[in-house]
Amino acid sequence: MSERHYRYGQFSNEHLKRSKKGLELFNDQFYWECHEVFEDLWKEDVADHARYVWWAVIQVAAAMIHYRDGKESGARGLIKKAKEKFAKCEELGVETKIMYRYLDWEELKSLVRKVPAEPKLSDFKALFHFRFKCVEEISPCP
């Protein structure tokens, strides 16, 4: 299925290309910088439901900052918000094959949802080790 077959509001090849830098930063555990890159994209696309993908990754990245800093409360609050964004992506029909292929969306979603409602810091360990596997295959925006 090509990009032009996706309806507005679904995550497309264009969204993916714009995501490359943020994904690389996430993989390198530069979570704050990843958050900043995705926040800029999120702010640009106020009317596009696909922005919930970026919002989910922003909140996962912010939760990982808190996890790394040993701040259980902050990590807990942000992962709860991330779960809400994943649910919103499903509700709005944002998800596409592109996300499952290049964002390892099913794995990421599963790791986020496995974090219990009242987590301990150790509950974030698997998520902290998550990496987007196909980033090098993404062509950046020109």
C-alpha positions as CSV (number, residue, x, y, z in Angstrom):
1,M,0.0,0.0,0.0
2,S,1.5,3.3,-1.0
3,E,1.4,6.5,1.0
4,R,-1.2,8.1,-1.2
5,H,-3.7,5.3,-0.2
6,Y,-3.6,6.4,3.4
7,R,-6.3,8.8,4.4
8,Y,-5.5,12.0,6.2
9,G,-4.8,11.4,9.8
10,Q,-3.1,8.0,9.3
11,F,0.6,7.6,9.8
12,S,2.2,7.9,6.3
13,N,5.7,7.7,4.7
14,E,5.9,11.4,5.0
15,H,5.3,11.2,8.8
16,L,7.9,8.5,9.0
17,K,10.6,10.5,7.1
18,R,9.9,13.4,9.4
19,S,10.4,11.1,12.4
20,K,13.8,9.8,11.5
21,K,15.9,12.2,13.6
22,G,13.7,11.8,16.7
23,L,13.9,8.0,16.4
24,E,17.7,8.1,16.1
25,L,17.8,10.2,19.2
26,F,15.5,7.8,21.1
27,N,17.7,4.9,20.1
28,D,20.8,6.7,21.3
29,Q,19.0,7.4,24.6
30,F,19.0,11.1,24.1
31,Y,15.5,11.1,25.4
32,W,15.2,14.9,26.0
33,E,16.4,15.7,22.5
34,C,14.1,13.1,21.1
35,H,11.2,14.7,23.0
36,E,12.2,18.1,21.6
37,V,12.3,16.9,18.0
38,F,8.9,15.2,18.3
39,E,7.4,18.1,20.1
40,D,8.2,20.4,17.2
41,L,6.5,17.9,14.8
42,W,3.6,17.5,17.1
43,K,3.1,21.3,17.3
44,E,3.2,21.6,13.5
45,D,0.4,19.2,12.8
46,V,-2.3,20.3,15.2
47,A,-5.1,19.1,12.9
48,D,-3.5,15.8,11.9
49,H,-4.5,12.8,14.1
50,A,-1.2,11.1,13.2
51,R,0.4,13.5,15.7
52,Y,-0.7,11.1,18.4
53,V,2.1,8.8,17.3
54,W,4.6,11.5,18.1
55,W,2.8,12.4,21.3
56,A,3.0,8.8,22.5
57,V,6.8,8.6,21.7
58,I,7.3,12.0,23.5
59,Q,5.7,10.6,26.6
60,V,7.6,7.3,26.5
61,A,10.9,9.3,26.0
62,A,10.0,11.5,29.0
63,A,9.2,8.5,31.1
64,M,12.6,7.0,30.2
65,I,14.2,10.2,31.4
66,H,12.5,9.8,34.8
67,Y,13.3,6.1,34.9
68,R,17.0,6.8,34.2
69,D,17.0,9.5,36.9
70,G,15.3,7.1,39.4
71,K,12.1,9.1,39.6
72,E,9.4,6.5,39.9
73,S,6.5,9.0,40.2
74,G,7.5,10.9,37.1
75,A,8.0,7.7,35.1
76,R,4.6,6.4,36.3
77,G,2.7,9.5,35.4
78,L,4.2,9.8,31.9
79,I,3.7,6.1,31.1
80,K,0.0,6.4,32.1
81,K,-0.3,9.3,29.6
82,A,1.6,7.4,26.9
83,K,-0.9,4.5,27.3
84,E,-3.7,7.0,26.7
85,K,-2.0,8.2,23.5
86,F,-1.6,4.6,22.2
87,A,-5.3,4.1,22.8
88,K,-6.1,7.3,21.0
89,C,-4.1,6.1,18.0
90,E,-6.2,3.0,17.9
91,E,-9.5,4.9,18.4
92,L,-8.7,7.4,15.6
93,G,-7.5,4.8,13.1
94,V,-4.0,6.3,13.0
95,E,-2.1,3.1,12.8
96,T,-0.7,1.8,9.5
97,K,1.6,-0.9,8.3
98,I,4.4,1.7,8.2
99,M,4.2,2.0,12.0
100,Y,4.3,-1.7,12.6
101,R,7.3,-2.1,10.2
102,Y,9.4,0.9,11.0
103,L,8.4,1.9,14.5
104,D,8.1,-1.6,15.9
105,W,4.7,-0.3,17.0
106,E,3.3,-3.6,18.3
107,E,6.4,-4.2,20.4
108,L,6.5,-0.7,21.7
109,K,2.8,-0.7,22.5
110,S,3.1,-4.0,24.3
111,L,6.0,-2.9,26.4
112,V,4.2,0.3,27.4
113,R,1.0,-1.6,28.3
114,K,3.0,-4.2,30.3
115,V,4.0,-1.5,32.8
116,P,1.5,-1.9,35.6
117,A,-0.7,0.9,36.9
118,E,1.4,1.2,40.0
119,P,4.8,0.4,38.7
120,K,8.1,0.1,40.5
121,L,11.2,1.4,38.7
122,S,12.2,-2.1,37.7
123,D,8.9,-2.4,35.7
124,F,10.4,0.1,33.2
125,K,13.6,-1.9,32.5
126,A,12.4,-3.7,29.3
127,L,11.0,-0.5,27.9
128,F,14.3,1.3,28.6
129,H,16.1,-1.3,26.4
130,F,13.6,-0.9,23.5
131,R,15.1,0.4,20.3
132,F,13.5,1.2,16.9
133,K,15.1,-1.5,14.7
134,C,14.7,-0.2,11.2
135,V,15.7,3.5,11.6
136,E,18.6,3.2,9.2
137,E,16.2,2.1,6.4
138,I,14.2,5.3,6.7
139,S,14.9,8.0,4.0
140,P,15.0,11.4,5.7
141,C,13.0,14.3,4.4
142,P,14.9,16.2,1.7
